[in-house]
Amino acid sequence: EDLTDPGNVLKNTVYALRKAFKSAKSPAESPILYENGGYICNPAIRFEVDAEDFEKKIKHALSETGEDRITLLDEAADLYKGGMLPQMENESWIMPLGLYYRQLYSDCVNALCCDLHGQQRYNEMLAAATAASRIDPLEESFYLYVFQALYALEMYRAIIPAYHKASRLFSEELGPTPGEDLQAIYTAAAEPVDTIHQ
């Protein structure tokens, strides 16, 4: 493929996309059309963009209250699967969008866990925060919710290795150890565990 000819590169890319959309039975049904010397998205076909759906769902959720808010926040959190276009994450136009959606995800999970904490729904809070910490393992607030849920569920023994794992990760990736809130929960959890071992 001749990468010095942008026109050929574009034609080959459009051809590959059309092959990927095999359901089109005629050129008019193709999701990509060639009109007036350029390529356009077929206006007869409804396109959904997962990032836009994610953003709309969060904004809608944050305008709600009670159980509706929790349900919508949970649904929105499930839509996020990690970095935006990971194969292209170093592209200059992707980076700010990736950071924006990552922050939206963080805000969504934090709001969800805060609401669940307020209703003492610690098992759900633990599940949401644990899933979030797998997607974004360097977001300390997710670990705080994990530890708060574990502590509320009196799962003190689980906090000890989780704290050490998080501490090691933060130290390797970010430099500092976990913040004071995490350390306080770790210290409080260590007391009952030490008492059991005596």
VOVOMI-196298 format. One record per residue: residue number from 1; x, y negated, z of N, C-alpha, C, O in turn. Coordinates in steps of 0.02 Angstrom, whole numbers, always signed. Atoms other than C-alpha are relative to their C-alpha. Layout:
<atoms>
{atom NUM; {X; Y; Z}; {X; Y; Z}; {X; Y; Z}; {X; Y; Z}}
...
</atoms>
This chain:
<atoms>
{atom 1; {+43; +59; +0}; {+0; +0; +0}; {+45; -62; +0}; {+91; -67; +40}}
{atom 2; {-40; +61; +6}; {+70; -170; -50}; {-25; -51; +49}; {-77; -82; +39}}
{atom 3; {+21; +46; -53}; {+61; -276; +107}; {+14; -73; -17}; {-6; -118; +19}}
{atom 4; {-15; +70; +18}; {+125; -430; +15}; {-59; -32; -37}; {-60; -93; -46}}
{atom 5; {+58; +26; +36}; {-40; -448; -81}; {-61; +3; +46}; {-92; +56; +52}}
{atom 6; {+56; +0; -47}; {-174; -501; +45}; {-66; +22; -31}; {-108; +52; +2}}
{atom 7; {+62; -20; +34}; {-312; -475; -84}; {-7; +76; -2}; {-61; +102; +11}}
{atom 8; {+2; -73; +2}; {-266; -292; -106}; {-10; +29; +70}; {-47; +78; +78}}
{atom 9; {+8; -24; -69}; {-252; -268; +83}; {-73; -6; +20}; {-100; +41; +49}}
{atom 10; {+70; +10; -18}; {-426; -341; +106}; {-45; +50; -37}; {-90; +80; -6}}
{atom 11; {+40; -47; +38}; {-500; -234; -34}; {+6; +71; +29}; {-43; +106; +36}}
{atom 12; {-11; -67; -29}; {-422; -76; +41}; {-34; +6; +68}; {-62; +59; +84}}
{atom 13; {+32; -1; -65}; {-487; -122; +214}; {-75; +6; -8}; {-107; +44; +28}}
{atom 14; {+72; -3; +12}; {-663; -152; +148}; {-19; +69; -26}; {-71; +96; -7}}
{atom 15; {+14; -67; +26}; {-655; +12; +52}; {-1; +51; +57}; {-45; +94; +60}}
{atom 16; {-3; -46; -57}; {-605; +104; +211}; {-60; -8; +46}; {-87; +41; +72}}
{atom 17; {+59; +13; -41}; {-746; +21; +308}; {-62; +29; -33}; {-104; +60; +0}}
{atom 18; {+59; -27; +35}; {-873; +68; +175}; {-1; +76; +5}; {-55; +106; +13}}
{atom 19; {-3; -73; -8}; {-813; +249; +183}; {-21; +20; +71}; {-53; +72; +80}}
{atom 20; {+19; -15; -69}; {-834; +243; +372}; {-76; -4; +10}; {-104; +32; +51}}
{atom 21; {+73; +7; -3}; {-1015; +188; +347}; {-31; +42; -55}; {-58; +15; -103}}
{atom 22; {+22; -46; +53}; {-1066; +341; +246}; {-75; -1; -12}; {-98; +24; -63}}
{atom 23; {+73; -3; +7}; {-1252; +315; +273}; {-27; -44; -57}; {-84; -35; -78}}
{atom 24; {+24; +44; +54}; {-1263; +181; +137}; {-7; +41; -64}; {+42; +71; -88}}
{atom 25; {+13; -39; +61}; {-1343; +261; -16}; {+12; -41; -63}; {+22; -14; -117}}
{atom 26; {-14; +44; +57}; {-1317; +110; -129}; {+40; -60; +25}; {+41; -73; +85}}
{atom 27; {-39; +59; -21}; {-1206; -44; -129}; {-42; -52; +39}; {-15; -86; +83}}
{atom 28; {+43; +49; -34}; {-1355; -150; -72}; {-12; +20; +73}; {-27; -23; +114}}
{atom 29; {+9; -23; -69}; {-1370; -42; +85}; {+64; +0; +40}; {+64; +15; +100}}
{atom 30; {-64; +1; -34}; {-1187; -60; +127}; {+2; -56; +53}; {-26; -110; +41}}
{atom 31; {-4; +53; -51}; {-1150; -157; +287}; {+45; -59; -22}; {+41; -113; +7}}
{atom 32; {-44; +53; +25}; {-1019; -257; +189}; {-16; -11; -73}; {-15; +36; -113}}
{atom 33; {+18; +18; +69}; {-1067; -347; +30}; {+53; -47; -29}; {+86; -84; +7}}
{atom 34; {-44; +45; +36}; {-963; -436; -101}; {-43; -49; -38}; {-79; -30; -84}}
{atom 35; {+41; +52; +32}; {-1045; -600; -151}; {+41; -63; -11}; {+80; -84; +33}}
{atom 36; {-31; +64; +16}; {-982; -757; -235}; {+75; +0; +15}; {+103; -49; +41}}
{atom 37; {-72; -4; -7}; {-802; -698; -231}; {+25; +14; +70}; {+85; +7; +83}}
{atom 38; {-21; -14; -69}; {-800; -650; -46}; {-41; +55; +31}; {-94; +73; +5}}
{atom 39; {+35; -52; -36}; {-853; -518; +77}; {-41; -30; +56}; {-19; -75; +91}}
{atom 40; {+44; +22; -54}; {-999; -543; +196}; {-33; +61; +32}; {-36; +115; +3}}
{atom 41; {+41; -52; -32}; {-1096; -439; +321}; {-69; -2; -31}; {-96; -56; -42}}
{atom 42; {+66; -6; +30}; {-1259; -378; +247}; {-52; -29; +48}; {-62; -1; +102}}
{atom 43; {+49; +30; -45}; {-1394; -491; +321}; {-62; +44; +12}; {-101; +31; +58}}
{atom 44; {+57; -45; -9}; {-1523; -351; +299}; {+12; +52; +55}; {-34; +88; +76}}
{atom 45; {-18; -49; -52}; {-1431; -245; +428}; {+13; -35; +66}; {+50; -85; +69}}
{atom 46; {-10; +29; -67}; {-1439; -284; +612}; {+63; +28; +31}; {+70; +89; +39}}
{atom 47; {-62; -20; -31}; {-1268; -279; +692}; {-4; -15; +75}; {-31; -66; +95}}
{atom 48; {-6; +12; -71}; {-1239; -261; +878}; {+73; -2; +18}; {+113; +40; -3}}
{atom 49; {-69; +7; -23}; {-1079; -319; +958}; {+0; +15; +75}; {-31; -21; +114}}
{atom 50; {+2; -22; -70}; {-1045; -230; +1122}; {+23; -55; +48}; {-4; -61; +103}}
{atom 51; {-25; +54; -44}; {-949; -379; +1194}; {-56; -52; +11}; {-63; -78; +66}}
{atom 52; {+56; +47; -8}; {-1099; -493; +1161}; {-55; +29; +44}; {-83; -6; +85}}
{atom 53; {+50; -33; -42}; {-1219; -367; +1238}; {+21; -1; +73}; {-19; -14; +117}}
{atom 54; {-28; +0; -67}; {-1106; -355; +1390}; {-8; -69; +32}; {-31; -75; +89}}
{atom 55; {+5; +68; -27}; {-1100; -544; +1412}; {-73; -20; +14}; {-87; -49; +66}}
{atom 56; {+71; +16; -10}; {-1289; -564; +1391}; {-29; +36; +60}; {-66; +7; +100}}
{atom 57; {+26; -40; -56}; {-1326; -424; +1514}; {+23; -29; +66}; {-16; -33; +114}}
{atom 58; {-26; +29; -62}; {-1214; -502; +1647}; {-35; -66; +16}; {-57; -77; +72}}
{atom 59; {+32; +65; -12}; {-1287; -676; +1625}; {-73; +10; +22}; {-98; -26; +66}}
{atom 60; {+69; -15; -19}; {-1462; -603; +1635}; {-2; +26; +72}; {-44; +5; +112}}
{atom 61; {-2; -30; -68}; {-1417; -501; +1790}; {+11; -53; +53}; {-21; -52; +105}}
{atom 62; {-17; +51; -50}; {-1343; -651; +1880}; {-58; -49; +12}; {-58; -85; +62}}
{atom 63; {+58; +44; -9}; {-1507; -746; +1854}; {-56; +35; +38}; {-106; +4; +56}}
{atom 64; {+52; -40; -34}; {-1607; -606; +1938}; {+16; +6; +75}; {+69; -16; +98}}
{atom 65; {-10; -12; -71}; {-1627; -558; +2120}; {-22; +72; +16}; {-55; +104; -24}}
{atom 66; {+24; -64; -26}; {-1653; -399; +2221}; {+21; +59; -42}; {+76; +61; -70}}
{atom 67; {-15; -63; +33}; {-1662; -228; +2142}; {+12; -9; -75}; {+54; +26; -104}}
{atom 68; {-11; +13; +71}; {-1675; -296; +1964}; {+71; -23; -13}; {+103; -1; -60}}
{atom 69; {-69; +26; +7}; {-1510; -388; +1987}; {+50; +58; +6}; {+96; +64; -34}}
{atom 70; {-46; -56; -11}; {-1423; -231; +2054}; {-1; +47; -60}; {+51; +69; -84}}
{atom 71; {+6; -45; +58}; {-1490; -124; +1911}; {+35; -29; -61}; {+72; +6; -95}}
{atom 72; {-30; +32; +59}; {-1437; -249; +1778}; {+76; -6; +7}; {+113; +3; -41}}
{atom 73; {-72; +4; -11}; {-1265; -276; +1857}; {+33; +68; -11}; {+86; +73; -41}}
{atom 74; {-26; -67; +8}; {-1239; -88; +1862}; {+2; +20; -74}; {+51; +48; -97}}
{atom 75; {+2; -14; +72}; {-1292; -70; +1680}; {+55; -39; -37}; {+87; -12; -82}}
{atom 76; {-52; +41; +32}; {-1176; -213; +1629}; {+69; +29; +14}; {+110; +33; -31}}
{atom 77; {-66; -28; -18}; {-1029; -138; +1723}; {+13; +64; -40}; {+70; +77; -59}}
{atom 78; {-8; -61; +39}; {-1059; +27; +1632}; {+18; -13; -73}; {+48; +29; -107}}
{atom 79; {-16; +16; +70}; {-1042; -62; +1464}; {+74; -14; -10}; {+100; -3; -65}}
{atom 80; {-71; +18; +6}; {-863; -117; +1499}; {+43; +62; +4}; {+37; +101; +51}}
{atom 81; {-42; -60; +3}; {-735; +14; +1451}; {+75; -16; +4}; {+116; +28; -5}}
{atom 82; {-71; +19; -5}; {-573; -83; +1473}; {+17; -55; -49}; {-27; -90; -74}}
{atom 83; {-24; +55; +42}; {-468; -200; +1369}; {-34; -5; -67}; {-57; +45; -95}}
{atom 84; {+32; +12; +64}; {-537; -277; +1212}; {+48; +17; -57}; {+105; -7; -59}}
{atom 85; {-39; -22; +58}; {-473; -196; +1052}; {+72; +17; +21}; {+119; -18; +1}}
{atom 86; {-66; -15; -28}; {-326; -111; +1140}; {+55; +9; -52}; {+114; -4; -38}}
{atom 87; {-50; -7; +52}; {-239; -74; +974}; {+27; -68; -23}; {+80; -72; -53}}
{atom 88; {-19; +67; +23}; {-231; -262; +943}; {+8; -49; +58}; {+6; -109; +48}}
{atom 89; {+2; +43; -59}; {-217; -328; +1121}; {+54; -54; +1}; {+47; -103; +38}}
{atom 90; {-53; +50; +1}; {-57; -425; +1083}; {-11; -55; -52}; {+29; -101; -58}}
{atom 91; {+16; +52; +49}; {-137; -526; +943}; {-21; -63; +38}; {-57; -60; +88}}
{atom 92; {+12; +63; -36}; {-148; -709; +992}; {-74; -16; +8}; {-93; -48; +57}}
{atom 93; {+71; +16; -5}; {-335; -721; +958}; {-37; +49; +45}; {-92; +34; +68}}
{atom 94; {+32; -50; -43}; {-375; -563; +1058}; {+13; -14; +74}; {-32; -5; +115}}
{atom 95; {-18; +8; -71}; {-284; -608; +1219}; {-49; -42; +41}; {-71; -19; +93}}
{atom 96; {+47; +39; -41}; {-398; -749; +1278}; {-69; +33; +5}; {-101; +28; +58}}
{atom 97; {+64; -35; -4}; {-554; -648; +1234}; {+4; +59; +48}; {-43; +70; +87}}
{atom 98; {-9; -56; -45}; {-486; -497; +1325}; {+0; -22; +72}; {-31; +10; +115}}
{atom 99; {-1; +27; -68}; {-451; -602; +1480}; {-69; -24; +21}; {-89; -14; +79}}
{atom 100; {+67; +24; -15}; {-623; -681; +1470}; {-46; +58; +20}; {-81; +54; +70}}
{atom 101; {+44; -56; -14}; {-714; -514; +1463}; {+23; +39; +62}; {-18; +67; +99}}
{atom 102; {-26; -32; -60}; {-601; -441; +1597}; {-24; -38; +62}; {-43; -7; +112}}
{atom 103; {+24; +40; -56}; {-648; -585; +1712}; {-75; +7; +9}; {-100; +11; +66}}
{atom 104; {+72; -13; -4}; {-832; -562; +1670}; {-14; +67; +35}; {-58; +72; +77}}
{atom 105; {+7; -66; -31}; {-815; -379; +1717}; {+14; -3; +75}; {-23; +24; +115}}
{atom 106; {-18; +8; -71}; {-730; -424; +1880}; {-55; -35; +38}; {-75; -14; +92}}
{atom 107; {+55; +36; -31}; {-866; -550; +1921}; {-62; +44; +8}; {-95; +42; +60}}
{atom 108; {+58; -45; -1}; {-999; -420; +1879}; {+7; +51; +56}; {-40; +61; +95}}
{atom 109; {-10; -52; -51}; {-925; -283; +1989}; {+0; -30; +69}; {-28; -2; +116}}
{atom 110; {-1; +33; -66}; {-892; -404; +2132}; {-70; -18; +23}; {-87; -9; +81}}
{atom 111; {+69; +18; -17}; {-1071; -466; +2126}; {-40; +63; +18}; {-79; +63; +66}}
{atom 112; {+35; -63; -13}; {-1137; -287; +2117}; {+19; +28; +69}; {-25; +46; +108}}
{atom 113; {-23; -28; -64}; {-1031; -228; +2264}; {-21; -44; +59}; {-38; -18; +112}}
{atom 114; {+23; +46; -53}; {-1075; -382; +2366}; {-74; +12; +16}; {-93; +15; +74}}
{atom 115; {+72; -13; -9}; {-1261; -350; +2339}; {-11; +68; +34}; {-53; +74; +79}}
{atom 116; {+7; -67; -30}; {-1242; -164; +2380}; {+23; -1; +73}; {-7; +32; +115}}
{atom 117; {-25; +6; -69}; {-1141; -207; +2536}; {-53; -33; +44}; {-65; -12; +100}}
{atom 118; {+52; +35; -37}; {-1277; -327; +2591}; {-60; +43; +17}; {-95; +32; +66}}
{atom 119; {+55; -46; -12}; {-1404; -187; +2578}; {+23; +66; +32}; {-15; +113; +40}}
{atom 120; {-30; -58; -33}; {-1288; -61; +2663}; {-6; +63; -43}; {-17; +118; -17}}
{atom 121; {+2; -57; +47}; {-1290; +51; +2508}; {+72; +19; -16}; {+97; +8; -72}}
{atom 122; {-73; -10; +3}; {-1112; +108; +2539}; {+21; +54; -50}; {+74; +49; -80}}
{atom 123; {-18; -52; +49}; {-1113; +266; +2431}; {+0; -29; -71}; {+46; -14; -110}}
{atom 124; {+3; +31; +66}; {-1165; +165; +2278}; {+57; -50; -8}; {+87; -56; -62}}
{atom 125; {-55; +49; +1}; {-1040; +29; +2322}; {+66; +36; -11}; {+108; +12; -51}}
{atom 126; {-61; -39; +8}; {-902; +160; +2336}; {+7; +24; -72}; {+61; +21; -101}}
{atom 127; {-2; -25; +69}; {-948; +234; +2166}; {+16; -56; -49}; {+58; -48; -94}}
{atom 128; {-11; +57; +46}; {-953; +64; +2079}; {+71; -26; +6}; {+104; -38; -45}}
{atom 129; {-67; +28; -10}; {-791; +1; +2156}; {+54; +49; -21}; {+106; +29; -48}}
{atom 130; {-49; -51; +21}; {-699; +165; +2125}; {+5; +2; -76}; {+60; +4; -103}}
{atom 131; {+0; +0; +73}; {-751; +166; +1942}; {+35; -63; -26}; {+74; -59; -74}}
{atom 132; {-31; +63; +21}; {-698; -16; +1926}; {+76; +2; +10}; {+113; -24; -31}}
{atom 133; {-72; -2; -13}; {-528; +17; +2005}; {+37; +46; -49}; {+97; +39; -59}}
{atom 134; {-31; -42; +52}; {-496; +151; +1873}; {+7; -39; -65}; {+56; -30; -102}}
{atom 135; {-2; +40; +61}; {-535; +29; +1733}; {+50; -57; +6}; {+87; -71; -41}}
{atom 136; {-46; +56; -12}; {-438; -116; +1809}; {+37; +12; +66}; {+18; -16; +117}}
{atom 137; {-33; -21; -62}; {-316; -41; +1935}; {+39; -54; +36}; {+64; -42; +91}}
{atom 138; {-37; +53; -34}; {-233; -207; +1977}; {-45; -54; +29}; {-21; -106; +52}}
{atom 139; {+47; +48; -29}; {-391; -297; +2036}; {-10; +18; +73}; {-44; +67; +89}}
{atom 140; {+0; -16; -71}; {-372; -302; +2225}; {-71; +0; +30}; {-84; +39; +76}}
{atom 141; {+67; +3; -28}; {-554; -347; +2259}; {-37; +67; -6}; {-78; +83; +37}}
{atom 142; {+32; -65; +7}; {-609; -177; +2193}; {+21; +47; +56}; {-20; +84; +83}}
{atom 143; {-24; -43; -55}; {-500; -89; +2321}; {-30; -22; +66}; {-44; +19; +109}}
{atom 144; {+30; +24; -62}; {-569; -200; +2457}; {-71; +29; +8}; {-89; +51; +63}}
{atom 145; {+67; -30; -4}; {-745; -140; +2416}; {+3; +76; +11}; {-38; +104; +47}}
{atom 146; {-9; -72; -12}; {-685; +41; +2408}; {+13; +12; +74}; {-18; +55; +105}}
{atom 147; {-19; -9; -70}; {-606; +24; +2580}; {-57; -18; +47}; {-68; +15; +98}}
{atom 148; {+56; +19; -42}; {-756; -67; +2654}; {-53; +55; +0}; {-82; +71; +52}}
{atom 149; {+49; -54; +4}; {-871; +71; +2591}; {+24; +62; +38}; {-14; +92; +76}}
{atom 150; {-27; -58; -36}; {-757; +209; +2655}; {-4; -10; +75}; {-21; +35; +113}}
{atom 151; {+1; +14; -72}; {-746; +124; +2824}; {-72; +3; +27}; {-84; +32; +80}}
{atom 152; {+71; -1; -22}; {-935; +99; +2836}; {-27; +72; +2}; {-71; +88; +42}}
{atom 153; {+21; -71; +2}; {-958; +284; +2791}; {+41; +43; +49}; {+34; +104; +51}}
{atom 154; {-43; -33; -49}; {-832; +327; +2927}; {+46; +52; -32}; {+60; +105; -2}}
{atom 155; {-47; -44; +37}; {-717; +409; +2799}; {+71; -27; +9}; {+106; -42; -39}}
{atom 156; {-63; +32; -17}; {-562; +345; +2888}; {+60; +35; -32}; {+106; +2; -56}}
{atom 157; {-57; -37; +28}; {-447; +483; +2828}; {+11; -15; -73}; {+68; -13; -97}}
{atom 158; {-6; +15; +72}; {-482; +438; +2646}; {+33; -67; -11}; {+64; -78; -63}}
{atom 159; {-29; +67; +8}; {-426; +259; +2675}; {+76; +3; +1}; {+109; -34; -36}}
{atom 160; {-72; -1; -9}; {-249; +306; +2727}; {+37; +14; -66}; {+79; -27; -86}}
{atom 161; {-36; -11; +63}; {-189; +387; +2563}; {-19; -50; -54}; {+23; -68; -96}}
{atom 162; {+21; +50; +50}; {-292; +265; +2459}; {+38; -65; +9}; {+57; -97; -40}}
{atom 163; {-38; +61; -14}; {-206; +120; +2545}; {+72; +6; -24}; {+99; -39; -55}}
{atom 164; {-70; -10; +20}; {-33; +193; +2516}; {+7; +0; -76}; {+54; -27; -103}}
{atom 165; {-1; -1; +74}; {-73; +226; +2333}; {-7; -71; -28}; {+30; -91; -73}}
{atom 166; {+11; +69; +23}; {-139; +48; +2308}; {+61; -43; +16}; {+82; -84; -25}}
{atom 167; {-58; +38; -21}; {+7; -25; +2404}; {+60; +12; -47}; {+94; -34; -67}}
{atom 168; {-55; -19; +45}; {+133; +69; +2296}; {-12; -30; -70}; {+34; -56; -101}}
{atom 169; {+17; +27; +66}; {+42; +17; +2135}; {+11; -76; -2}; {+42; -101; -48}}
{atom 170; {-8; +73; -1}; {+35; -167; +2184}; {+74; -19; +5}; {+96; -66; -28}}
{atom 171; {-71; +14; -8}; {+217; -164; +2238}; {+38; +9; -65}; {+81; -32; -83}}
{atom 172; {-35; -15; +62}; {+275; -86; +2074}; {-20; -49; -56}; {+22; -70; -95}}
{atom 173; {+25; +39; +56}; {+165; -190; +1959}; {+0; -76; +12}; {+13; -115; -33}}
{atom 174; {+10; +71; -14}; {+140; -356; +2047}; {+53; -30; +48}; {+62; -90; +51}}
{atom 175; {-49; +25; -48}; {+275; -367; +2180}; {-25; +1; +72}; {+3; +37; +113}}
{atom 176; {+23; +2; -71}; {+175; -405; +2338}; {-40; +62; +19}; {-66; +98; -24}}
{atom 177; {+42; -54; -25}; {+88; -278; +2447}; {-72; -25; +4}; {-84; -85; -5}}
{atom 178; {+70; +22; -4}; {-101; -281; +2469}; {-10; -56; +51}; {+28; -63; +98}}
{atom 179; {+15; +57; -42}; {-179; -432; +2552}; {-22; +19; +70}; {-30; +77; +87}}
{atom 180; {+16; -9; -71}; {-227; -455; +2733}; {-65; +37; +12}; {-70; +76; +59}}
{atom 181; {+65; -34; -9}; {-407; -395; +2712}; {+8; +76; -7}; {-20; +114; +33}}
{atom 182; {-12; -71; +9}; {-349; -226; +2646}; {+42; +28; +57}; {+28; +83; +82}}
{atom 183; {-43; -23; -56}; {-215; -213; +2780}; {-41; +6; +64}; {-30; +53; +103}}
{atom 184; {+42; -2; -61}; {-344; -250; +2916}; {-44; +63; +0}; {-50; +96; +52}}
{atom 185; {+42; -61; +3}; {-459; -109; +2856}; {+44; +61; +9}; {+25; +108; +44}}
{atom 186; {-47; -56; -9}; {-309; +8; +2844}; {+18; +9; +73}; {+17; +65; +99}}
{atom 187; {-19; -3; -71}; {-256; -34; +3021}; {-59; +25; +42}; {-50; +67; +86}}
{atom 188; {+59; -22; -37}; {-434; -13; +3086}; {-15; +74; -12}; {-37; +110; +33}}
{atom 189; {+13; -70; +16}; {-451; +155; +2996}; {+53; +46; +31}; {+38; +103; +48}}
{atom 190; {-54; -41; -27}; {-284; +217; +3060}; {-11; +17; +74}; {+10; +70; +97}}
{atom 191; {+12; -12; -72}; {-340; +202; +3243}; {-41; +63; +12}; {-19; +106; +51}}
{atom 192; {+38; -62; -12}; {-478; +335; +3237}; {+37; +62; -24}; {+32; +115; +7}}
{atom 193; {-37; -57; +26}; {-366; +448; +3131}; {+55; +20; +50}; {+65; +79; +63}}
{atom 194; {-53; -13; -50}; {-223; +431; +3258}; {-30; +32; +63}; {+0; +77; +91}}
{atom 195; {+33; -27; -60}; {-345; +467; +3401}; {-18; +74; -10}; {-11; +114; +36}}
{atom 196; {+18; -69; +15}; {-403; +627; +3316}; {+61; +45; +4}; {+57; +102; +26}}
{atom 197; {-61; -40; +1}; {-222; +686; +3297}; {+33; +7; +68}; {+78; +48; +76}}
{atom 198; {-32; -3; -66}; {-180; +658; +3481}; {-26; +56; +42}; {-4; +64; +99}}
</atoms>
